[in-house]
Amino acid sequence: MQSKKWCVSKLAVPHDAMQKFIDDNCKKLDCTALKPGGGCYKPDNLYNHGSYVLNQYYRAYGVCPSDIGTLAITNPTSGSWL
């Protein structure tokens, strides 16, 4: 049985690179949970929003972009938004 994995933001990624990834991929993926009032809006920071989009990307395409993301084997959230 394969364990569940999550694609999350690397801490050292430049903010402009992460913002570009979010902007480009939220045109293709459902990012409504990141809008104000959405279930994953808080914490409202680039790292957490980037992790959400990276994980949506990973679920959709089966790839975690290694330049900005990394795979985690433990759930990185206190909730279920990833």
All heavy atoms as an XYZ file, in Angstrom:
635
protein
N       0.838     -1.183      0.000
C       0.000      0.000      0.000
C       0.885      1.250      0.000
O       1.777      1.388      0.816
C      -0.892     -0.027      1.254
C      -1.799      1.157      1.377
S      -2.893      0.860      2.785
C      -3.273      2.506      3.202
N       0.621      2.142     -0.936
C       1.417      3.371     -1.035
C       0.895      4.394     -0.027
O      -0.297      4.588      0.129
C       1.323      3.926     -2.441
C       2.218      5.101     -2.674
C       2.137      5.572     -4.118
O       1.349      5.076     -4.902
N       2.946      6.541     -4.441
N       1.818      5.040      0.670
C       1.416      6.058      1.628
C       1.034      7.331      0.901
O       1.516      7.611     -0.186
C       2.539      6.322      2.633
O       3.668      6.810      1.963
N       0.157      8.114      1.514
C      -0.265      9.375      0.924
C       0.880     10.380      1.006
O       1.632     10.408      1.962
C      -1.489      9.899      1.656
C      -2.080     11.104      1.002
C      -3.476     11.374      1.457
C      -3.960     12.595      0.714
N      -5.363     12.734      0.696
N       0.986     11.207     -0.038
C       2.021     12.229     -0.078
C       1.384     13.566     -0.418
O       0.330     13.624     -1.043
C       3.084     11.879     -1.118
C       3.867     10.630     -0.778
C       4.874     10.310     -1.846
C       5.583      9.001     -1.502
N       6.436      8.551     -2.584
N       2.059     14.631     -0.022
C       1.623     15.995     -0.292
C       2.787     16.748     -0.914
O       3.928     16.591     -0.493
C       1.218     16.697      0.998
C       0.017     16.115      1.654
C      -1.275     16.552      1.536
C      -0.034     15.001      2.544
N      -2.106     15.775      2.294
C      -1.377     14.805      2.928
C       0.933     14.128      3.050
C      -1.775     13.795      3.785
C       0.532     13.117      3.904
C      -0.812     12.964      4.263
N       2.493     17.597     -1.882
C       3.502     18.467     -2.473
C       3.383     19.821     -1.778
O       2.308     20.429     -1.776
C       3.265     18.599     -3.972
S       4.517     19.592     -4.815
N       4.460     20.273     -1.168
C       4.445     21.517     -0.396
C       5.569     22.445     -0.858
O       6.536     22.016     -1.476
C       4.578     21.248      1.124
C       3.393     20.434      1.634
C       5.876     20.545      1.445
N       5.420     23.714     -0.545
C       6.407     24.732     -0.931
C       7.734     24.520     -0.221
O       7.769     24.211      0.967
C       5.906     26.122     -0.542
O       4.704     26.430     -1.167
N       8.814     24.725     -0.966
C      10.134     24.801     -0.351
C      10.265     26.189      0.279
O       9.829     27.185     -0.313
C      11.231     24.620     -1.401
C      11.364     23.217     -1.928
C      12.511     23.139     -2.926
C      12.714     21.740     -3.448
N      13.777     21.691     -4.467
N      10.870     26.268      1.424
C      10.998     27.540      2.130
C      11.912     28.534      1.414
O      11.720     29.734      1.514
C      11.500     27.311      3.547
C      10.529     26.604      4.485
C      11.208     26.315      5.817
C       9.273     27.422      4.689
N      12.899     28.055      0.692
C      13.894     28.946      0.083
C      13.501     29.465     -1.302
O      14.286     30.146     -1.944
C      15.233     28.213     -0.010
N      12.299     29.170     -1.759
C      11.873     29.610     -3.088
C      11.666     31.125     -3.095
O      11.009     31.668     -2.203
C      10.568     28.889     -3.498
C      10.013     29.444     -4.787
C      10.803     27.407     -3.616
N      12.207     31.819     -4.092
C      11.970     33.261     -4.183
C      10.470     33.561     -4.310
O       9.745     32.837     -4.990
C      12.714     33.663     -5.467
C      13.725     32.586     -5.679
C      13.103     31.326     -5.145
N      10.047     34.616     -3.659
C       8.627     34.961     -3.647
C       8.069     35.156     -5.050
O       6.940     34.724     -5.318
C       8.384     36.204     -2.796
C       8.473     35.926     -1.334
N       8.176     36.862     -0.392
C       8.830     34.819     -0.639
C       8.352     36.350      0.814
N       8.755     35.119      0.683
N       8.841     35.770     -5.937
C       8.329     36.017     -7.287
C       8.108     34.714     -8.054
O       7.148     34.587     -8.818
C       9.225     36.977     -8.062
C      10.663     36.500     -8.212
O      11.134     35.682     -7.398
O      11.331     36.972     -9.152
N       8.950     33.719     -7.831
C       8.781     32.418     -8.489
C       7.530     31.714     -7.977
O       6.774     31.128     -8.764
C      10.015     31.544     -8.267
N       7.304     31.781     -6.658
C       6.114     31.138     -6.100
C       4.848     31.860     -6.552
O       3.853     31.227     -6.903
C       6.190     31.094     -4.573
C       5.020     30.348     -3.941
S       4.828     28.629     -4.515
C       6.266     27.882     -3.778
N       4.887     33.189     -6.571
C       3.716     33.939     -6.999
C       3.377     33.636     -8.456
O       2.210     33.493     -8.816
C       3.927     35.444     -6.806
C       2.665     36.256     -7.030
C       1.578     35.913     -6.022
O       1.771     36.070     -4.826
N       0.439     35.448     -6.504
N       4.393     33.509     -9.291
C       4.169     33.174    -10.701
C       3.533     31.795    -10.827
O       2.609     31.598    -11.617
C       5.475     33.235    -11.488
C       5.290     32.936    -12.969
C       6.562     33.130    -13.752
C       6.476     32.807    -15.218
N       5.278     32.367    -15.818
N       4.012     30.832    -10.052
C       3.432     29.488    -10.088
C       1.963     29.533     -9.679
O       1.109     28.922    -10.321
C       4.222     28.534     -9.176
C       3.699     27.131     -9.216
C       4.095     26.267    -10.226
C       2.802     26.680     -8.268
C       3.594     24.974    -10.293
C       2.302     25.386     -8.310
C       2.701     24.534     -9.329
N       1.667     30.265     -8.613
C       0.280     30.387     -8.149
C      -0.579     31.031     -9.239
O      -1.643     30.511     -9.598
C       0.209     31.200     -6.836
C       0.848     30.406     -5.697
C      -1.239     31.566     -6.499
C       1.055     31.209     -4.420
N      -0.126     32.159     -9.760
C      -0.901     32.880    -10.781
C      -1.142     32.027    -12.023
O      -2.264     31.953    -12.521
C      -0.194     34.177    -11.167
C      -0.139     35.198    -10.048
O      -0.895     35.062     -9.049
O       0.684     36.127    -10.150
N      -0.092     31.379    -12.515
C      -0.211     30.565    -13.728
C      -1.136     29.370    -13.525
O      -1.933     29.039    -14.397
C       1.157     30.059    -14.188
C       2.052     31.156    -14.730
O       1.559     32.289    -14.975
O       3.265     30.884    -14.907
N      -1.029     28.720    -12.384
C      -1.773     27.476    -12.181
C      -3.176     27.666    -11.650
O      -4.026     26.807    -11.859
C      -0.953     26.508    -11.334
C       0.160     25.937    -12.166
O      -0.064     25.093    -13.019
N       1.367     26.456    -11.985
N      -3.448     28.789    -11.023
C      -4.823     29.036    -10.588
C      -5.728     29.389    -11.763
O      -6.943     29.430    -11.611
C      -4.873     30.104     -9.493
S      -4.414     29.428     -7.879
N      -5.146     29.585    -12.941
C      -5.943     29.748    -14.163
C      -6.473     28.394    -14.634
O      -7.472     28.332    -15.333
C      -5.091     30.378    -15.263
C      -4.666     31.792    -14.981
C      -3.693     32.303    -16.040
C      -3.135     33.660    -15.645
N      -2.044     34.071    -16.538
N      -5.771     27.306    -14.248
C      -6.129     25.956    -14.703
C      -6.757     25.108    -13.602
O      -7.534     24.212    -13.890
C      -4.876     25.238    -15.208
C      -4.166     25.915    -16.352
C      -2.931     25.142    -16.744
C      -1.723     25.778    -16.105
N      -0.458     25.202    -16.487
N      -6.367     25.357    -12.366
C      -6.821     24.549    -11.231
C      -7.845     25.321    -10.395
O      -7.910     26.545    -10.466
C      -5.613     24.190    -10.349
C      -4.477     23.444    -11.031
C      -3.255     23.407    -10.133
C      -4.915     22.033    -11.402
N      -8.599     24.617     -9.601
C      -9.588     25.258     -8.732
C      -8.893     25.816     -7.489
O      -8.480     25.066     -6.612
C     -10.665     24.255     -8.338
C     -11.736     24.865     -7.460
O     -11.761     26.103     -7.281
O     -12.562     24.093     -6.949
N      -8.783     27.116     -7.429
C      -8.141     27.784     -6.288
C      -9.143     28.616     -5.487
O      -8.743     29.510     -4.735
C      -6.992     28.656     -6.775
S      -5.631     27.717     -7.499
N     -10.426     28.330     -5.635
C     -11.440     29.115     -4.922
C     -11.266     29.049     -3.412
O     -11.619     29.991     -2.706
C     -12.867     28.687     -5.307
O     -13.013     27.285     -5.075
C     -13.163     29.000     -6.761
N     -10.693     27.976     -2.900
C     -10.489     27.843     -1.452
C      -9.490     28.865     -0.919
O      -9.443     29.123      0.287
C     -10.016     26.433     -1.117
N      -8.706     29.487     -1.808
C      -7.700     30.471     -1.386
C      -8.226     31.899     -1.369
O      -7.529     32.805     -0.928
C      -6.475     30.402     -2.302
C      -5.687     29.095     -2.258
C      -4.539     29.161     -3.249
C      -5.187     28.817     -0.856
N      -9.453     32.099     -1.829
C     -10.032     33.446     -1.834
C     -10.471     33.820     -0.430
O     -10.759     32.937      0.393
C     -11.205     33.496     -2.801
C     -10.759     33.282     -4.231
C     -11.903     33.408     -5.204
C     -11.390     33.038     -6.572
N     -11.639     33.989     -7.565
N     -10.510     35.122     -0.116
C     -10.974     35.531      1.218
C     -12.305     34.866      1.553
O     -13.223     34.834      0.739
C     -11.114     37.051      1.086
C     -10.095     37.417      0.045
C     -10.146     36.276     -0.944
N     -12.355     34.274      2.740
C     -13.534     33.535      3.185
C     -13.512     32.070      2.808
O     -14.314     31.281      3.283
N     -12.570     31.681      1.932
C     -12.450     30.283      1.519
C     -11.848     29.427      2.625
O     -11.180     29.930      3.529
N     -12.052     28.154      2.543
C     -11.598     27.233      3.566
C     -10.097     27.169      3.781
O      -9.637     26.739      4.827
N      -9.322     27.623      2.795
C      -7.861     27.567      2.893
C      -7.211     28.932      2.771
O      -6.009     29.032      2.539
C      -7.311     26.627      1.830
S      -7.979     24.968      1.960
N      -8.007     29.972      2.910
C      -7.462     31.330      2.800
C      -6.458     31.625      3.909
O      -5.428     32.239      3.666
C      -8.605     32.349      2.836
C      -8.129     33.779      2.793
C      -7.563     34.302      1.645
C      -8.248     34.608      3.905
C      -7.122     35.612      1.594
C      -7.810     35.917      3.868
C      -7.251     36.414      2.713
O      -6.810     37.709      2.665
N      -6.749     31.172      5.117
C      -5.844     31.397      6.250
C      -5.069     30.128      6.522
O      -5.640     29.039      6.453
C      -6.640     31.819      7.487
C      -7.234     33.190      7.303
C      -7.871     33.686      8.578
C      -8.428     35.083      8.342
N      -9.037     35.625      9.519
N      -3.820     30.232      6.845
C      -3.048     31.459      6.974
C      -2.795     32.082      5.606
O      -2.459     31.394      4.639
C      -1.753     31.043      7.648
C      -1.645     29.567      7.461
C      -3.023     29.056      7.201
N      -2.961     33.389      5.555
C      -2.840     34.142      4.318
C      -1.387     34.536      4.089
O      -0.963     35.635      4.420
C      -3.738     35.378      4.376
C      -3.662     36.223      3.114
O      -3.203     35.707      2.080
O      -4.043     37.406      3.170
N      -0.610     33.593      3.553
C       0.782     33.888      3.217
C       1.183     33.078      1.986
O       0.523     32.107      1.621
C       1.713     33.642      4.408
C       1.750     32.195      4.822
O       2.143     31.325      4.055
N       1.334     31.911      6.053
N       2.211     33.522      1.346
C       2.656     32.930      0.089
C       3.054     31.462      0.248
O       2.751     30.639     -0.614
C       3.822     33.749     -0.475
C       4.159     33.541     -1.932
C       2.985     33.893     -2.832
C       5.364     34.374     -2.314
N       3.705     31.129      1.334
C       4.141     29.748      1.555
C       2.940     28.800      1.621
O       2.908     27.778      0.945
C       4.984     29.657      2.831
C       5.374     28.240      3.182
C       6.426     27.614      2.518
C       4.676     27.525      4.141
C       6.765     26.308      2.816
C       5.012     26.218      4.436
C       6.064     25.613      3.771
O       6.398     24.320      4.050
N       1.946     29.148      2.422
C       0.788     28.273      2.576
C      -0.073     28.225      1.314
O      -0.535     27.156      0.911
C      -0.036     28.682      3.789
C       0.668     28.324      5.070
O       1.464     29.103      5.575
N       0.421     27.143      5.587
N      -0.286     29.371      0.692
C      -1.053     29.374     -0.547
C      -0.304     28.618     -1.638
O      -0.902     27.871     -2.416
C      -1.372     30.802     -0.977
C      -2.435     31.434     -0.147
N      -3.112     32.554     -0.566
C      -2.955     31.126      1.068
C      -3.998     32.897      0.347
N      -3.908     32.050      1.363
N       1.014     28.780     -1.682
C       1.822     28.034     -2.637
C       1.724     26.536     -2.423
O       1.608     25.762     -3.380
N       1.732     26.106     -1.179
C       1.601     24.680     -0.875
C       0.258     24.138     -1.329
O       0.174     23.027     -1.870
C       1.776     24.434      0.628
O       3.124     24.626      1.000
N      -0.788     24.928     -1.146
C      -2.116     24.498     -1.603
C      -2.106     24.289     -3.118
O      -2.556     23.262     -3.618
C      -3.184     25.527     -1.212
C      -4.549     25.150     -1.717
C      -5.370     24.303     -0.981
C      -5.006     25.600     -2.956
C      -6.615     23.929     -1.461
C      -6.244     25.231     -3.441
C      -7.046     24.397     -2.690
O      -8.277     24.022     -3.171
N      -1.596     25.265     -3.859
C      -1.588     25.173     -5.320
C      -0.656     24.053     -5.793
O      -0.992     23.299     -6.712
C      -1.220     26.523     -5.967
C      -1.179     26.409     -7.478
C      -2.215     27.595     -5.544
N       0.494     23.930     -5.162
C       1.400     22.835     -5.507
C       0.728     21.483     -5.303
O       0.851     20.581     -6.132
C       2.673     22.901     -4.657
C       3.741     23.861     -5.152
C       4.721     24.188     -4.031
C       4.472     23.282     -6.352
N      -0.002     21.330     -4.226
C      -0.656     20.056     -3.965
C      -1.805     19.804     -4.943
O      -2.003     18.678     -5.388
C      -1.130     19.967     -2.517
C      -1.332     18.531     -2.122
O      -0.401     17.730     -2.188
N      -2.541     18.180     -1.750
N      -2.530     20.851     -5.310
C      -3.567     20.712     -6.335
C      -2.928     20.270     -7.659
O      -3.448     19.402     -8.352
C      -4.310     22.043     -6.534
C      -5.181     22.451     -5.369
C      -6.399     21.582     -5.249
O      -6.357     20.531     -4.602
N      -7.473     21.992     -5.848
N      -1.800     20.864     -7.985
C      -1.045     20.513     -9.189
C      -0.598     19.044     -9.124
O      -0.735     18.292    -10.089
C       0.158     21.448     -9.307
C       0.948     21.296    -10.581
C       0.666     22.088    -11.688
C       2.003     20.390    -10.671
C       1.405     21.973    -12.858
C       2.742     20.270    -11.832
C       2.434     21.059    -12.920
O       3.168     20.933    -14.076
N      -0.067     18.651     -7.989
C       0.391     17.272     -7.789
C      -0.762     16.281     -7.954
O      -0.622     15.243     -8.589
C       1.025     17.156     -6.399
C       1.502     15.776     -6.033
C       2.489     15.141     -6.767
C       0.980     15.121     -4.918
C       2.940     13.872     -6.413
C       1.423     13.864     -4.554
C       2.404     13.238     -5.310
O       2.846     11.995     -4.962
N      -1.916     16.603     -7.385
C      -3.096     15.731     -7.502
C      -3.577     15.656     -8.958
O      -4.027     14.606     -9.402
C      -4.236     16.227     -6.617
C      -3.918     16.240     -5.145
C      -4.027     14.854     -4.521
N      -3.501     14.891     -3.166
C      -2.416     14.244     -2.776
N      -1.752     13.500     -3.601
N      -2.002     14.324     -1.534
N      -3.498     16.766     -9.682
C      -3.986     16.798    -11.062
C      -3.029     16.136    -12.051
O      -3.462     15.452    -12.981
C      -4.250     18.245    -11.484
N      -1.726     16.346    -11.862
C      -0.746     15.918    -12.865
C       0.231     14.842    -12.390
O       1.030     14.349    -13.187
C       0.049     17.126    -13.369
C      -0.850     18.208    -13.935
C      -1.005     19.414    -13.269
C      -1.552     18.013    -15.115
C      -1.835     20.411    -13.775
C      -2.388     18.995    -15.630
C      -2.525     20.193    -14.948
O      -3.351     21.165    -15.446
N       0.225     14.524    -11.103
C       1.097     13.478    -10.589
C       2.554     13.867    -10.448
O       3.416     13.008    -10.293
N       2.835     15.178    -10.518
C       4.210     15.668    -10.450
C       4.287     16.795     -9.424
O       3.433     17.668     -9.390
C       4.656     16.219    -11.834
C       6.035     16.825    -11.758
C       4.590     15.143    -12.888
N       5.320     16.761     -8.607
C       5.605     17.844     -7.671
C       6.809     18.591     -8.238
O       7.911     18.043     -8.267
C       5.914     17.300     -6.284
S       6.232     18.562     -5.043
N       6.613     19.824     -8.738
C       7.727     20.552     -9.348
C       8.892     20.731     -8.373
O       8.783     21.456     -7.380
C       7.113     21.900     -9.720
C       5.644     21.648     -9.798
C       5.376     20.598     -8.766
N       9.993     20.073     -8.640
C      11.099     20.027     -7.684
C      11.840     21.350     -7.521
O      12.573     21.529     -6.552
C      12.086     18.927     -8.065
O      12.638     19.188     -9.340
N      11.636     22.288     -8.450
C      12.310     23.570     -8.304
C      11.670     24.442     -7.215
O      12.343     25.259     -6.606
C      12.346     24.327     -9.631
C      10.968     24.533    -10.246
O      10.068     23.700    -10.007
O      10.802     25.534    -10.980
N      10.382     24.230     -6.949
C       9.702     25.042     -5.929
C       8.982     24.219     -4.869
O       8.571     24.747     -3.842
C       8.707     26.037     -6.557
C       7.636     25.307     -7.356
C       9.434     27.059     -7.399
C       6.517     26.204     -7.813
N       8.838     22.911     -5.107
C       8.107     22.064     -4.166
C       8.885     20.834     -3.766
O       9.894     20.485     -4.383
N       8.382     20.203     -2.728
C       8.972     18.956     -2.252
C       7.847     18.069     -1.722
O       6.809     18.574     -1.275
C      10.033     19.220     -1.161
O      10.711     18.001     -0.863
C       9.429     19.800      0.098
N       8.054     16.766     -1.775
C       7.043     15.849     -1.276
C       7.178     15.663      0.225
O       8.283     15.538      0.749
C       7.135     14.491     -1.968
C       6.667     14.459     -3.414
C       6.934     13.085     -4.022
C       5.195     14.805     -3.533
N       6.043     15.659      0.894
C       5.994     15.388      2.328
C       5.211     14.097      2.525
O       4.249     13.836      1.790
C       5.304     16.538      3.059
N       5.598     13.286      3.499
C       4.880     12.037      3.759
C       3.974     12.144      4.976
O       3.238     11.216      5.275
C       5.843     10.839      3.895
C       6.854     11.074      5.010
C       6.533     10.567      2.561
C       7.703      9.853      5.335
N       4.040     13.274      5.668
C       3.103     13.524      6.760
C       2.265     14.739      6.394
O       2.755     15.688      5.767
C       3.824     13.778      8.099
O       4.732     14.865      7.942
C       4.589     12.552      8.556
N       1.000     14.721      6.765
C       0.087     15.800      6.429
C       0.600     17.102      7.040
O       0.725     17.217      8.250
C      -1.309     15.479      6.945
C      -2.351     16.436      6.446
O      -2.050     17.555      6.037
N      -3.591     16.001      6.490
N       0.904     18.109      6.206
C       1.473     19.353      6.694
C       0.452     20.330      7.267
O       0.812     21.430      7.660
C       2.143     19.935      5.447
C       1.310     19.440      4.334
C       0.843     18.067      4.756
N      -0.800     19.942      7.313
C      -1.847     20.859      7.766
C      -2.444     20.409      9.078
O      -2.397     19.235      9.442
C      -2.977     20.952      6.735
O      -3.691     19.725      6.715
C      -2.454     21.289      5.366
N      -3.071     21.344      9.751
C      -3.835     20.991     10.954
C      -5.268     20.706     10.567
O      -6.038     20.195     11.353
C      -3.774     22.132     11.977
O      -4.280     23.320     11.394
N      -5.640     21.048      9.335
C      -6.989     20.793      8.818
C      -6.915     19.818      7.677
O      -6.014     18.995      7.600
N      -7.831     19.937      6.749
C      -7.850     18.994      5.640
C      -7.786     19.702      4.295
O      -8.171     19.149      3.290
C      -9.121     18.152      5.715
O     -10.252     19.000      5.635
N      -7.298     20.938      4.256
C      -7.333     21.688      3.012
C      -6.333     21.215      1.979
O      -6.432     21.562      0.836
C      -7.217     23.184      3.245
C      -6.024     23.658      3.989
C      -5.922     23.839      5.325
C      -4.759     24.033      3.445
N      -4.684     24.290      5.640
C      -3.958     24.437      4.517
C      -4.234     24.102      2.170
C      -2.650     24.870      4.336
C      -2.930     24.530      1.989
C      -2.158     24.921      3.072
N      -5.325     20.448      2.332
C      -4.436     19.882      1.319
C      -4.917     18.486      1.047
O      -4.740     17.863      0.152
C      -2.980     19.860      1.787
C      -2.211     21.156      1.765
C      -0.787     20.937      2.228
C      -2.182     21.812      0.410
